Amino acid sequence: MNRLREKWSQWFRRFLQLSTFFYIIYTALGTPWRNYKMAYNNARLVAFIEGPFWAEAYRQNDKFLSLLGESAEASLLFLGMPWSSTLLGISSADPVLVLGNIAATKIVLISLLQSVLLPLLIGLFFGRFFCSHLCPARLVFEVGEFASRGLKRLGVKTYDFKVQSRFGGWVLLGGLIASYLGSSVIWLFVLPYVGLSASVYILIAQQTTSILLLPMIFWLLVDVFLSRGFFCNNLCPTGFLLTWVGRFRIWKLKTKPHPESCPDNCRACERACPYNISSKDGAMDFGCDSCGKCVSACPSKRLERGFSKPIWIILLALLIPVFSQSDAYAHHNKGLPHYGYFENYPQTPTEEYVIIQDHWEMGATIFNFQGYNLRESSDTPNDVKIYLYMYDLDKDTNYVGKARFEIRERGGEVIADFTRDGVDEESVYSTREQLPHSGDYEIIAYPDVDGEKIILPFHIELQDGLNYSLIFGVSIPLLLLFGLAWKGRKRRRKT
């Protein structure tokens, strides 16, 4: 019975890991769905533009969301990015990234603090549950573990160095210092699961790859060839934080009473553990994330997982974040429209950018009109529509006065220059410009306030439709990785 229960618990863990990936994909597709909804609100028109497959996907999603209310409004109950998400209206955010945001902006937002309640409570009761059940990078690392076995079966030499020292706290401290001195963007490169999630999101929403995938690839290679679980166990700041939050967790790995000690030569639990942690004779480690692999691997069935407190206490505590949610939505910038603010063009997935400079916050939403085969017939194929705002943090109000704006290539010449006597609509300035090519640009705003200047960097991709060659190219190494994993999946370790 225990063996069957552990088998099902591993399948449940896999289900949660895969669900995280599918949720990222679903929320990435949510932006174009909302654009279609607001621009057309008709599956037949979507079929005319994108074909029957996407029309049916649009129709089915509309039916699903309609179960929760008005579909466009209900879609806002499912918002997800690598650093924060909303599921059924309940918001949560990565505690490490929230700390990084506070260090970078020097501003503490109550809504952000509320959003970390749920992950912190889960960490308090379940320890590193995120690491073993929800982290998308962990799923990739486990596929890499199978791939490593496949390489061994093919005669390729790999290693499994054990590193005892853990530096997650120092990585966290260094990241916070870097955020304070520069930007919290550093975490996209420090945390593989954030870079991986962002890359998946960008691939789905913009049909392009990102250098954010490189850290994930690097640590995967380290995991496969040099040291299993090295980043997760020895370097991950999130793992470090959750280890300390969950030091007194009440769902944990336990040893059953047994008349005999573990055999000296038995290393079954250590071999099964992704971090090479030994659980022999009750030797528990705070770094254990209760994935349960050692429970299934133990030949004498001495290990089990369970609660040390009544489960109703946990469920009651986990309801706290549900009732402490604020009404503020953080799915887009202050006052910026997503769609429906201009006519005669299908509206494509938007890019949103925000920067805080001194006492100013400036944000922009950019529509690039791509993905609908319009560039071939348009007289102005490189048009972009830009909505932007300026917010005075000292006065806690939007700036709506006279301002001059420049759009430059990053570090290059001026592409456009325009002046407004006031906002164009509501609290938003808008313009429509032609950009020469895909690349990095910056918007420079000169509000009519003592000669101040605000610089907002942004990136734009000008391309038609889905980049199938890019998607095919990305799939090749993935197929190779999963092929090796398939080769090594059934190889049993000796105890």
Secondary structure by P-SEA (a helix, b strand, c coil): caaaaaaaaaaaaaaaaaaaaaaaaaaaaaaaaaaaaaacccaaaaaacccaaaaaaaaaaaaaaaaaccaaaaaacccccccccccccbbbbcaaaaaaaaaaaccccaaaaaaaaaaaaaaacccccccccccaaaaaaaaaaaaaaaaaaacbbbbbcccccccaaaaaaaaaaaaaacccaaaaaacaaaaaaaaaaaaaacccccccaaaaaaaaaaaaccccccccccccaaaaaaaaaaccccbbbbbcccccccccccccccccccccccccccccccccccccccccccccccccccccccaaaaaaaaacccccccccccccccccccccccccccccbbbbbbbbcccbbbbbbbbcccccccccccccccbbbbbbccccccccccccccbbbbbbccccccccccccccccccccccbbbbbccbbbbbbbbbccccbbbbbbbbbbbbbcccaaaaaaaaaaaaaaaaaaaaacccccccc
